[in-house]
Amino acid sequence: MAAANPDSARPHNTRAIMAFLREHAPFSSMDDTHLAHFAEHATLRFYADGDEVLSPEDGTVKRFYVVKQGRIRGERHNEKEGRTDTTFEISLGECFPLAALIGERPTRTLHRAAGDTFCLSIEQDAFVTLFSESEPFRDFCLRGVSSLLDQVNRHIQSSAMASIGSNTTLDTPLERYALRNPIVCTPDLPVRKAVARMHENSVGSIVITDNTRHPIGIFTLRDLRTMIAEEEAPLDTPISQVMTPQPCCLPAHADAFEAAMLMAEHHFAHLCVVDDEHHLIGVVSERDLFSLQRVDLVNLARTIGTATHLRTLVSLRTDVSRLVDTMLAHGADSGQVVKIITTLNDVTVRRVLELNIKKQDPGIPFTWLTFGSEGRQEQTLLTDQDNGILFQTPEGMTEDQVREKLLPFAQTVNQELAECGFTLCKGNIMASNPKLCLSDREWDDWFIRFIDASTPQNLVYSSIFLDMRAVFGPTEPLEALLDTVLTRIRKNALFQKMLAGNAFQRKPPLTMFRNFRYMSDGDKHALDLKRQGLAPFVESVRVFALANGVHTANTLERMDALARKGIFDPKDANAWKEGYSLIQAIRMRSHQELLNRGEELTNFINPDDLNPLDRRILRESFRQAQRLQQKLELTYQL
């Protein structure tokens, strides 16, 4: 293809078409040469309201279309229900029919004009030229909205990268980081000789293996310092007596993010890399993982987890937002970042509990529960408290007597968490509320009433209490409770339908004309990315997960589990995961920008402040939420 002339030498119509295309993805990422090729081969076509643009009866598709004005509606006949369903809508700057063109087949959907509509179209030959010569165009044709997600993540990453600069990414497989031929020893080797071996090789750890090279323990310089300072054992002791048994292991194909999360959660600095037969092949340290400690997730988590005063925890909270920027620069996506934030929140909550147990131990074992977004591991920097207590009543005590001991303790913890930045829950969904400090029997009774009496209030509660997780204390009581609750929900079709009906009311903010539907209260041009954007995904997926026995509470993990069970089509699940992640990414970037300007965090955005790509991404993501709700509607006959 010959190079196009500069803009000034092109016909006015060609320049106008190129200017239009530059405002919309994927054309906004394409070279001017390729845009000019499109413009010079384009025809502008008009369709009146209701006109057929493409039909399955037309045979193999020969043209590629871009909507320049108006909308195109996709229609399919539902033979089972005897009606015609609208399966999608295509609006300004969007193109069709990609799958049919690439597959060289007829379209499977009738494309009809919704209102007076103009489309730019090119013949198949021009399309093939662009497909073969323009990488951004080819990537979009093959991957659709996934390629847009890449653009958003790259934009977020590049803005964060400006502050630190690094090529390290969290998606890198551990085999790239792992120290090969790690220093190992047998369980009977004396500590003195093991430390000498570490010193000779200038390493901070030694792995203890059995005779099949399976790792059975690890010993680090930190362990040595503790052993000497606390006079635990003489240096001639066999290392098996002082090693940390059952060291944490990950397969070589696991990535740096997974390793970082494990290190942060458990406060250790080394992990073993193993092959499929669990043979040791390497060791990764936090120093290896994050070049020169520029990403200090593990260090920050350890500092929080070992803080000795509340004021230290309060001061460390400011480091979390700085870390989010750093993680984004290292390639973490929105799903990873919310897990990072939740992990650090968990570590903070546990440390506040541990410090208070040292000061005023209530003397009763308990499990600290967290609900809602923290229960789903989906917290952002804007968060409040949703927590409770589960206890098993000791012999000789009543439940009220246990509560009498636990409630003052919980009151202090809730107040100190508020000082750390976890605002007090306006609805009093907190452990200091006697109604949420319950025995395992009382929690079970509470859920029986909750499920059997599907009142409007109980359905509101479902969005909080059915996403629960233990962050402190024994987990077995909660696991037993959840097993019982999930079994009860699976057998209760009426509760499922009521839950689905409640989720169906949480509409994505799109009008029938693909415009944004703004909040009815507050700013007339504001969208609430949490309530209007994420909640339709979260609440719809929760219904399917509970109805099909999926234990995990995380929305993305629920979608994966439902796809594995055959409840969701894998392609649909991927589209819904991407839509959810895109909204979360834009929300997270908004939070970072507000922090940088020293403004109060909010989930509201004005779409007029977004660039054309982000506005299009929001529309596409909201449309995916609508598709998910359509599945909910059909499944439960709403």
C-alpha positions as CSV (number, residue, x, y, z in Angstrom):
1,M,0.0,0.0,0.0
2,A,1.5,3.3,-1.0
3,A,2.0,5.9,1.7
4,A,-0.8,8.5,2.0
5,N,-0.1,12.2,1.4
6,P,0.0,14.6,4.3
7,D,-3.4,15.8,5.7
8,S,-3.2,19.1,3.9
9,A,-3.0,17.5,0.5
10,R,-5.9,15.1,1.1
11,P,-9.5,15.9,0.0
12,H,-11.6,17.5,2.6
13,N,-13.9,14.5,2.9
14,T,-11.0,12.2,3.6
15,R,-9.6,14.5,6.3
16,A,-13.1,14.8,7.9
17,I,-13.4,11.0,8.0
18,M,-9.9,10.6,9.5
19,A,-10.7,13.2,12.2
20,F,-13.9,11.3,13.1
21,L,-12.0,7.9,13.3
22,R,-9.3,9.3,15.5
23,E,-11.8,9.9,18.3
24,H,-12.7,6.2,18.5
25,A,-10.8,3.0,19.4
26,P,-9.2,1.1,17.7
27,F,-8.7,3.9,15.1
28,S,-7.3,6.2,17.7
29,S,-4.2,3.9,17.9
30,M,-3.8,3.4,14.2
31,D,-1.3,5.1,11.9
32,D,-2.5,8.0,9.7
33,T,-1.5,5.9,6.6
34,H,-4.1,3.2,7.6
35,L,-6.7,5.8,8.6
36,A,-6.3,7.4,5.2
37,H,-6.7,4.0,3.5
38,F,-10.0,3.5,5.3
39,A,-11.2,7.0,4.5
40,E,-10.3,6.8,0.8
41,H,-12.2,3.6,0.4
42,A,-15.2,4.5,2.6
43,T,-18.8,5.0,1.5
44,L,-21.3,6.9,3.7
45,R,-24.6,5.0,3.8
46,F,-27.9,6.2,5.3
47,Y,-30.5,3.9,7.0
48,A,-34.0,5.1,8.1
49,D,-35.4,3.9,11.4
50,G,-36.2,0.1,11.2
51,D,-34.2,-0.5,8.0
52,E,-32.3,-3.8,7.8
53,V,-28.6,-3.2,7.4
54,L,-27.4,-6.8,7.5
55,S,-29.3,-10.1,7.6
56,P,-28.3,-13.7,7.9
57,E,-30.1,-14.2,4.6
58,D,-27.7,-11.9,2.8
59,G,-25.0,-14.6,2.7
60,T,-21.3,-14.1,3.4
61,V,-20.6,-10.7,4.7
62,K,-18.7,-8.5,2.3
63,R,-18.5,-5.1,4.0
64,F,-17.2,-3.6,7.3
65,Y,-19.2,-0.8,9.0
66,V,-18.6,2.0,11.5
67,V,-21.5,3.9,13.0
68,K,-21.1,7.6,12.3
69,Q,-24.5,8.7,13.6
70,G,-27.4,6.9,15.2
71,R,-27.5,3.3,16.4
72,I,-27.6,-0.3,15.1
73,R,-29.7,-2.9,17.0
74,G,-28.9,-6.6,16.9
75,E,-31.9,-8.9,16.8
76,R,-32.3,-12.7,17.1
77,H,-35.5,-14.7,17.0
78,N,-36.1,-16.7,20.2
79,E,-38.0,-19.7,18.9
80,K,-38.5,-21.2,22.4
81,E,-40.2,-18.0,23.6
82,G,-41.7,-17.1,20.3
83,R,-40.3,-13.5,20.3
84,T,-37.5,-11.4,18.9
85,D,-34.8,-10.4,21.4
86,T,-32.4,-7.4,21.2
87,T,-29.0,-9.0,21.8
88,F,-26.8,-5.8,21.5
89,E,-26.7,-2.2,20.4
90,I,-23.9,-0.5,18.5
91,S,-23.5,3.2,18.7
92,L,-21.2,6.1,17.6
93,G,-17.7,5.1,16.6
94,E,-18.4,1.3,17.0
95,C,-18.0,-1.2,14.2
96,F,-19.6,-4.4,13.0
97,P,-19.7,-7.3,12.0
98,L,-16.2,-8.4,13.0
99,A,-16.8,-12.1,13.7
100,A,-18.6,-12.8,10.5
101,L,-16.1,-10.9,8.4
102,I,-13.1,-12.6,9.9
103,G,-14.9,-16.0,9.6
104,E,-16.0,-15.3,6.0
105,R,-19.6,-16.3,6.8
106,P,-23.0,-14.7,7.0
107,T,-23.9,-12.8,10.2
108,R,-26.0,-14.8,12.7
109,T,-27.8,-11.6,13.9
110,L,-30.1,-9.3,12.1
111,H,-28.6,-5.7,12.2
112,R,-31.4,-3.1,12.1
113,A,-31.2,0.8,12.3
114,A,-32.6,2.2,15.5
115,G,-33.5,5.7,14.4
116,D,-32.0,7.5,11.4
117,T,-28.5,6.1,11.1
118,F,-25.4,6.8,9.0
119,C,-22.6,4.3,8.6
120,L,-19.2,4.4,7.0
121,S,-18.5,1.2,5.2
122,I,-15.6,-0.3,3.3
123,E,-15.4,-3.4,1.0
124,Q,-13.8,-6.7,2.1
125,D,-10.6,-6.0,0.2
126,A,-10.0,-2.7,2.0
127,F,-10.8,-4.4,5.3
128,V,-8.3,-7.3,4.6
129,T,-5.6,-4.7,3.8
130,L,-6.1,-3.0,7.1
131,F,-6.3,-6.3,9.0
132,S,-3.0,-7.5,7.5
133,E,-1.1,-4.2,7.8
134,S,-2.3,-2.4,11.0
135,E,-1.4,-4.2,14.2
136,P,-3.8,-2.2,16.5
137,F,-6.7,-2.8,14.0
138,R,-5.9,-6.6,13.8
139,D,-5.6,-6.8,17.6
140,F,-9.0,-5.2,18.0
141,C,-10.7,-7.4,15.4
142,L,-9.4,-10.5,17.0
143,R,-9.8,-9.6,20.7
144,G,-12.5,-6.9,20.8
145,V,-13.0,-5.3,24.2
146,S,-10.0,-7.2,25.6
147,S,-7.7,-5.0,23.5
148,L,-9.4,-1.9,25.0
149,L,-8.7,-3.2,28.5
150,D,-5.0,-3.4,27.6
151,Q,-5.1,0.2,26.5
152,V,-6.7,1.3,29.8
153,N,-4.2,-0.7,31.9
154,R,-1.3,0.6,29.8
155,H,-2.5,4.2,30.4
156,I,-2.8,3.6,34.2
157,Q,0.5,1.9,34.3
158,S,2.3,4.6,32.2
159,S,1.0,7.4,34.5
160,A,2.1,5.5,37.6
161,M,5.5,4.5,35.9
162,A,6.3,8.2,35.5
163,S,7.0,8.4,39.2
164,I,9.3,5.3,39.6
165,G,10.2,3.8,36.2
166,S,10.8,0.0,36.0
167,N,10.4,-2.9,33.6
168,T,9.5,-5.4,36.3
169,T,5.9,-6.7,35.9
170,L,3.9,-8.7,38.3
171,D,2.8,-11.1,35.6
172,T,6.4,-12.5,35.1
173,P,6.6,-16.2,35.8
174,L,8.5,-17.2,39.0
175,E,11.0,-19.3,37.0
176,R,12.5,-16.0,35.7
177,Y,13.2,-14.8,39.3
178,A,14.0,-18.1,41.0
179,L,17.6,-18.6,42.2
180,R,18.6,-21.9,40.4
181,N,20.5,-24.6,42.3
182,P,19.5,-23.2,45.7
183,I,21.5,-24.1,48.8
184,V,20.1,-27.1,50.4
185,C,20.9,-29.5,53.3
186,T,19.7,-32.6,55.0
187,P,17.6,-32.5,58.2
188,D,20.4,-33.9,60.4
189,L,22.9,-31.2,59.5
190,P,23.9,-29.1,62.6
191,V,22.8,-25.4,62.5
192,R,26.5,-24.3,62.7
193,K,27.4,-26.1,59.4
194,A,24.2,-25.0,57.7
195,V,24.9,-21.3,58.5
196,A,28.5,-21.8,57.3
197,R,27.1,-23.1,54.0
198,M,24.8,-20.0,53.7
199,H,27.8,-17.7,54.4
200,E,30.0,-19.3,51.8
201,N,27.3,-18.9,49.2
202,S,26.2,-15.4,50.3
203,V,22.5,-16.3,50.6
204,G,19.9,-15.6,53.3
205,S,18.2,-19.0,53.4
206,I,18.8,-22.7,53.2
207,V,16.2,-25.2,52.2
208,I,16.0,-28.6,54.0
209,T,15.1,-31.4,51.6
210,D,14.4,-35.1,51.9
211,N,16.2,-37.7,49.8
212,T,13.9,-37.1,46.9
213,R,14.6,-33.3,46.9
214,H,11.2,-32.4,48.2
215,P,11.4,-29.3,50.4
216,I,10.5,-30.1,54.0
217,G,11.7,-27.0,55.7
218,I,13.5,-23.7,55.4
219,F,15.9,-21.8,57.7
220,T,16.8,-18.1,57.2
221,L,19.1,-15.5,58.8
222,R,16.1,-14.1,60.5
223,D,15.5,-17.5,62.1
224,L,19.2,-17.5,63.2
225,R,18.9,-14.1,64.9
226,T,15.8,-15.2,66.8
227,M,17.4,-18.5,67.8
228,I,20.4,-16.8,69.2
229,A,18.6,-13.8,70.8
230,E,16.1,-16.1,72.6
231,E,18.6,-18.8,73.3
232,E,16.3,-21.4,71.8
233,A,19.0,-24.0,71.1
234,P,22.8,-24.5,70.7
235,L,24.4,-24.2,67.3
236,D,25.1,-28.0,67.2
237,T,21.3,-28.7,67.2
238,P,20.2,-30.6,64.0
239,I,18.6,-28.0,61.7
240,S,15.4,-30.0,61.6
241,Q,14.6,-28.9,65.2
242,V,14.7,-25.2,64.4
243,M,13.7,-25.0,60.8
244,T,10.3,-23.7,59.6
245,P,8.6,-26.9,58.5
246,Q,6.4,-27.2,55.4
247,P,7.8,-24.1,53.6
248,C,5.5,-22.3,51.3
249,C,5.9,-23.5,47.7
250,L,4.7,-22.3,44.4
251,P,5.0,-23.9,40.9
252,A,7.4,-22.4,38.4
253,H,4.5,-21.1,36.2
254,A,3.0,-19.1,39.0
255,D,3.6,-15.4,38.7
256,A,5.2,-12.7,40.8
257,F,1.9,-11.3,41.9
258,E,0.9,-14.6,43.5
259,A,4.2,-14.8,45.3
260,A,3.9,-11.2,46.5
261,M,0.5,-11.8,48.0
262,L,1.6,-14.9,49.9
263,M,4.7,-13.1,51.3
264,A,2.5,-10.2,52.3
265,E,-0.1,-12.3,54.0
266,H,2.2,-14.6,55.9
267,H,5.1,-12.2,56.6
268,F,7.9,-14.4,55.2
269,A,10.7,-13.3,52.8
270,H,11.4,-16.6,50.9
271,L,9.4,-19.2,49.1
272,C,10.4,-22.4,47.3
273,V,9.7,-22.9,43.6
274,V,8.9,-26.5,42.6
275,D,8.1,-28.5,39.6
276,D,5.0,-30.6,38.9
277,E,6.4,-33.4,41.1
278,H,7.1,-31.0,44.0
279,H,10.8,-31.3,43.5
280,L,12.7,-28.1,44.5
281,I,14.0,-26.2,41.5
282,G,14.6,-22.7,43.0
283,V,14.1,-20.2,45.7
284,V,12.6,-16.7,45.4
285,S,13.2,-13.9,48.0
286,E,11.4,-10.7,48.3
287,R,14.6,-9.0,47.2
288,D,14.6,-11.1,44.0
289,L,11.0,-10.4,43.4
290,F,11.0,-6.7,43.5
291,S,14.1,-5.1,42.0
292,L,16.0,-3.1,44.7
293,Q,12.9,-3.1,46.9
294,R,11.1,-0.5,44.8
295,V,7.8,-2.4,45.3
296,D,7.7,-2.8,49.0
297,L,4.4,-4.7,49.4
298,V,6.0,-7.5,51.5
299,N,8.0,-5.0,53.6
300,L,4.9,-2.8,54.2
301,A,2.8,-5.8,55.2
302,R,5.5,-7.0,57.6
303,T,5.8,-3.5,59.1
304,I,2.1,-3.3,59.6
305,G,1.9,-6.9,61.0
306,T,4.6,-6.2,63.6
307,A,3.7,-2.7,64.6
308,T,3.7,-2.2,68.4
309,H,1.5,0.9,68.7
310,L,-1.8,2.0,67.2
311,R,-0.2,5.4,66.1
312,T,2.3,3.4,64.0
313,L,-0.6,1.7,62.2
314,V,-2.3,5.0,61.6
315,S,0.8,6.5,60.1
316,L,1.4,3.5,57.8
317,R,-2.0,3.8,56.2
318,T,-0.7,6.7,54.1
319,D,1.9,4.3,52.6
320,V,-0.9,2.1,51.1
321,S,-2.0,4.7,48.5
322,R,1.7,5.3,47.5
323,L,2.1,1.5,47.1
324,V,-0.9,1.4,44.8
325,D,0.8,3.7,42.4
326,T,3.9,1.6,42.5
327,M,2.0,-1.6,41.9
328,L,0.2,-0.2,39.0
329,A,3.6,0.9,37.5
330,H,4.7,-2.7,37.9
331,G,1.9,-4.0,35.8
332,A,-0.7,-4.9,38.4
333,D,-4.3,-4.8,37.0
334,S,-7.3,-3.6,38.8
335,G,-8.2,-7.1,40.1
336,Q,-4.7,-7.5,41.6
337,V,-4.6,-4.0,43.1
338,V,-7.9,-4.5,45.0
339,K,-6.6,-7.8,46.4
340,I,-3.4,-6.0,47.4
341,I,-5.4,-3.3,49.2
342,T,-7.6,-5.9,50.9
343,T,-4.6,-7.9,52.0
344,L,-3.0,-4.9,53.6
345,N,-6.4,-4.1,55.2
346,D,-6.6,-7.6,56.6
347,V,-3.1,-7.3,58.0
348,T,-4.0,-4.0,59.7
349,V,-7.2,-5.5,61.1
350,R,-5.4,-8.5,62.5
351,R,-2.7,-6.3,64.1
352,V,-5.3,-4.1,65.8
353,L,-6.9,-7.2,67.2
354,E,-3.6,-8.7,68.4
355,L,-2.6,-5.4,70.1
356,N,-5.9,-5.3,71.9
357,I,-5.8,-8.9,73.0
358,K,-2.4,-8.1,74.6
359,K,-4.0,-5.2,76.5
360,Q,-7.5,-6.6,77.3
361,D,-7.8,-10.3,76.3
362,P,-11.5,-11.2,76.6
363,G,-10.5,-14.8,77.3
364,I,-12.9,-16.2,74.8
365,P,-11.8,-17.6,71.4
366,F,-13.6,-15.9,68.5
367,T,-13.5,-15.5,64.7
368,W,-13.5,-12.0,63.4
369,L,-15.7,-11.8,60.3
370,T,-15.7,-9.3,57.5
371,F,-18.6,-8.7,55.1
372,G,-19.3,-6.9,51.8
373,S,-16.4,-5.7,49.7
374,E,-13.7,-6.8,52.2
375,G,-15.4,-10.2,52.4
376,R,-15.1,-10.4,48.6
377,Q,-11.5,-9.1,48.7
378,E,-12.5,-6.1,46.5
379,Q,-11.7,-3.1,48.6
380,T,-10.4,0.1,47.2
381,L,-8.9,3.0,49.1
382,L,-12.4,4.3,49.9
383,T,-13.7,1.8,52.5
384,D,-15.8,1.5,55.7
385,Q,-16.2,-1.2,58.3
386,D,-18.5,-4.2,57.8
387,N,-17.6,-6.8,60.5
388,G,-18.9,-9.2,63.1
389,I,-17.9,-11.9,65.5
390,L,-18.6,-15.6,65.5
391,F,-17.9,-17.6,68.7
392,Q,-18.5,-21.0,70.2
393,T,-20.0,-20.9,73.7
394,P,-17.6,-22.4,76.3
395,E,-19.1,-25.0,78.6
396,G,-20.6,-23.5,81.7
397,M,-21.3,-20.1,80.1
398,T,-24.4,-18.7,78.3
399,E,-24.2,-16.8,75.0
400,D,-25.1,-13.5,76.7
401,Q,-22.3,-14.0,79.2
402,V,-19.8,-14.4,76.3
403,R,-21.2,-11.3,74.6
404,E,-20.7,-9.4,77.8
405,K,-17.0,-10.1,77.6
406,L,-16.6,-9.6,73.8
407,L,-18.6,-6.5,73.2
408,P,-16.4,-4.0,75.1
409,F,-13.4,-5.5,73.3
410,A,-15.1,-5.2,69.9
411,Q,-16.1,-1.6,70.7
412,T,-12.5,-0.6,71.2
413,V,-11.4,-2.5,68.0
414,N,-14.0,-0.7,65.9
415,Q,-12.9,2.7,67.2
416,E,-9.2,2.0,66.6
417,L,-9.9,0.7,63.1
418,A,-11.8,4.0,62.5
419,E,-8.6,5.8,63.5
420,C,-6.7,3.8,60.9
421,G,-9.0,5.0,58.2
422,F,-11.7,2.4,58.2
423,T,-14.7,4.6,58.7
424,L,-17.5,3.5,61.1
425,C,-20.4,1.9,59.3
426,K,-23.4,4.2,59.2
427,G,-25.7,1.1,59.3
428,N,-23.9,-0.2,62.4
429,I,-22.8,-3.4,60.6
430,M,-20.0,-3.8,63.1
431,A,-18.8,-6.4,65.7
432,S,-19.7,-4.0,68.6
433,N,-23.4,-4.4,67.6
434,P,-24.8,-7.2,69.9
435,K,-26.9,-8.4,66.9
436,L,-23.6,-9.2,65.0
437,C,-21.7,-10.7,67.9
438,L,-23.2,-14.2,67.9
439,S,-22.5,-17.9,68.6
440,D,-22.4,-20.4,65.8
441,R,-25.9,-21.5,66.8
442,E,-27.2,-18.0,66.8
443,W,-25.7,-17.2,63.4
444,D,-27.3,-20.4,62.0
445,D,-30.7,-19.4,63.4
446,W,-30.2,-15.9,62.0
447,F,-29.6,-17.2,58.5
448,I,-32.6,-19.6,58.8
449,R,-34.8,-16.6,59.4
450,F,-32.9,-14.5,56.9
451,I,-33.5,-17.1,54.1
452,D,-37.0,-18.2,55.0
453,A,-38.4,-14.7,55.4
454,S,-37.3,-12.9,52.2
455,T,-38.3,-9.4,53.4
456,P,-37.0,-6.3,51.6
457,Q,-34.6,-5.6,54.5
458,N,-33.3,-9.2,54.4
459,L,-32.6,-8.9,50.7
460,V,-30.7,-5.7,51.3
461,Y,-28.7,-7.6,54.0
462,S,-28.0,-10.4,51.4
463,S,-25.6,-8.0,49.6
464,I,-23.6,-7.8,52.8
465,F,-23.8,-11.0,54.8
466,L,-23.7,-13.5,52.0
467,D,-20.2,-12.3,51.1
468,M,-18.4,-13.1,54.3
469,R,-14.8,-14.2,55.2
470,A,-12.8,-14.9,58.4
471,V,-9.8,-12.6,58.9
472,F,-8.8,-13.6,62.4
473,G,-9.3,-16.6,64.6
474,P,-10.3,-20.2,63.8
475,T,-11.8,-20.6,60.3
476,E,-13.5,-24.0,60.9
477,P,-16.7,-22.6,62.6
478,L,-17.3,-20.2,59.6
479,E,-16.6,-23.0,57.1
480,A,-19.2,-25.2,58.8
481,L,-21.7,-22.3,58.9
482,L,-21.2,-21.5,55.2
483,D,-21.7,-25.2,54.2
484,T,-25.0,-25.2,56.0
485,V,-26.1,-21.8,54.6
486,L,-25.2,-22.7,51.0
487,T,-27.0,-26.0,51.2
488,R,-30.1,-24.2,52.5
489,I,-30.0,-21.6,49.7
490,R,-29.6,-24.2,47.0
491,K,-32.8,-25.9,48.2
492,N,-34.8,-22.7,48.4
493,A,-35.9,-21.7,44.9
494,L,-38.2,-18.9,46.3
495,F,-35.3,-17.2,48.1
496,Q,-33.1,-17.5,44.9
497,K,-35.8,-15.9,42.8
498,M,-36.3,-13.1,45.4
499,L,-32.5,-12.6,45.5
500,A,-32.5,-12.5,41.7
501,G,-35.3,-10.0,41.6
502,N,-33.5,-7.7,44.0
503,A,-30.3,-7.9,41.9
504,F,-32.2,-7.2,38.7
505,Q,-33.4,-3.8,40.2
506,R,-29.7,-2.6,40.3
507,K,-29.7,-1.4,36.7
508,P,-26.6,-0.3,34.8
509,P,-26.6,3.4,34.0
510,L,-27.5,3.2,30.3
511,T,-30.7,4.5,28.7
512,M,-32.3,2.6,25.8
513,F,-30.5,5.0,23.5
514,R,-27.1,4.0,24.9
515,N,-26.7,7.3,26.7
516,F,-25.6,7.5,30.3
517,R,-28.4,7.5,32.9
518,Y,-27.2,9.8,35.7
519,M,-27.8,9.6,39.4
520,S,-31.2,10.7,40.4
521,D,-29.8,12.4,43.5
522,G,-26.8,14.8,43.8
523,D,-24.8,15.9,40.7
524,K,-27.0,15.7,37.6
525,H,-24.1,14.6,35.5
526,A,-22.5,12.0,37.9
527,L,-22.3,8.3,37.6
528,D,-21.7,6.2,40.7
529,L,-19.1,3.6,39.6
530,K,-19.7,1.4,42.6
531,R,-23.5,1.4,42.9
532,Q,-24.4,1.8,39.2
533,G,-21.3,0.2,37.6
534,L,-19.9,-2.6,39.8
535,A,-23.0,-3.6,41.8
536,P,-25.0,-5.0,38.8
537,F,-22.1,-7.5,38.2
538,V,-21.5,-8.3,41.9
539,E,-25.2,-8.9,42.8
540,S,-26.1,-10.9,39.7
541,V,-23.0,-13.1,40.0
542,R,-23.7,-13.6,43.7
543,V,-27.1,-15.1,42.9
544,F,-25.7,-17.6,40.4
545,A,-22.8,-18.5,42.8
546,L,-25.1,-19.1,45.8
547,A,-27.5,-21.1,43.7
548,N,-24.8,-23.4,42.4
549,G,-22.7,-24.0,45.6
550,V,-19.8,-21.7,44.8
551,H,-18.0,-21.0,48.1
552,T,-15.6,-18.2,47.1
553,A,-16.9,-14.7,47.6
554,N,-14.7,-12.8,45.1
555,T,-16.7,-11.7,42.0
556,L,-14.0,-12.6,39.4
557,E,-13.3,-16.0,41.1
558,R,-17.1,-16.7,41.2
559,M,-17.3,-16.0,37.4
560,D,-14.4,-18.5,36.8
561,A,-16.1,-21.1,39.0
562,L,-19.4,-20.7,37.3
563,A,-17.7,-21.1,33.9
564,R,-16.0,-24.3,35.1
565,K,-19.4,-25.6,36.2
566,G,-21.0,-24.9,32.9
567,I,-23.4,-22.3,34.3
568,F,-21.7,-19.5,32.3
569,D,-20.5,-19.8,28.8
570,P,-16.7,-19.2,29.0
571,K,-16.8,-16.4,26.4
572,D,-19.6,-14.7,28.3
573,A,-17.7,-15.1,31.5
574,N,-14.6,-13.5,30.0
575,A,-16.6,-10.6,28.6
576,W,-18.3,-10.0,32.0
577,K,-14.9,-10.2,33.8
578,E,-13.4,-7.7,31.4
579,G,-16.4,-5.3,31.8
580,Y,-16.2,-5.5,35.6
581,S,-12.4,-5.0,35.5
582,L,-12.6,-2.0,33.2
583,I,-15.1,-0.2,35.5
584,Q,-12.8,-1.0,38.5
585,A,-9.8,0.3,36.7
586,I,-11.4,3.6,35.8
587,R,-12.7,3.9,39.4
588,M,-9.2,3.2,40.8
589,R,-7.6,5.7,38.5
590,S,-10.1,8.3,39.6
591,H,-9.2,7.6,43.3
592,Q,-5.5,8.0,42.6
593,E,-6.2,11.3,40.8
594,L,-8.3,12.6,43.7
595,L,-5.5,11.6,46.2
596,N,-2.9,13.4,44.1
597,R,-5.0,16.6,44.2
598,G,-5.7,16.2,48.0
599,E,-9.4,15.9,47.4
600,E,-11.9,13.6,49.3
601,L,-12.3,10.1,47.8
602,T,-15.6,9.5,46.0
603,N,-17.0,6.8,43.6
604,F,-18.7,9.5,41.5
605,I,-17.4,10.6,38.1
606,N,-18.6,12.9,35.4
607,P,-18.3,11.0,32.1
608,D,-17.8,14.4,30.3
609,D,-14.4,14.5,32.1
610,L,-13.3,11.2,30.5
611,N,-11.6,10.8,27.1
612,P,-13.5,9.2,24.3
613,L,-11.9,5.8,24.9
614,D,-12.9,5.7,28.5
615,R,-16.4,6.8,27.7
616,R,-16.7,4.0,25.2
617,I,-15.3,1.5,27.6
618,L,-17.8,2.5,30.2
619,R,-20.7,2.1,27.8
620,E,-19.4,-1.3,26.7
621,S,-18.9,-2.4,30.3
622,F,-22.4,-1.3,31.3
623,R,-23.7,-3.1,28.3
624,Q,-22.0,-6.3,29.5
625,A,-23.7,-5.8,32.9
626,Q,-27.0,-5.6,31.0
627,R,-26.3,-8.8,29.2
628,L,-25.5,-10.5,32.5
629,Q,-28.8,-9.3,33.9
630,Q,-30.6,-10.6,30.9
631,K,-29.3,-14.1,31.7
632,L,-30.5,-13.5,35.3
633,E,-33.9,-12.5,33.9
634,L,-34.2,-15.5,31.7
635,T,-33.0,-18.0,34.3
636,Y,-35.4,-16.8,37.0
637,Q,-38.3,-15.7,34.7
638,L,-38.3,-12.2,36.2
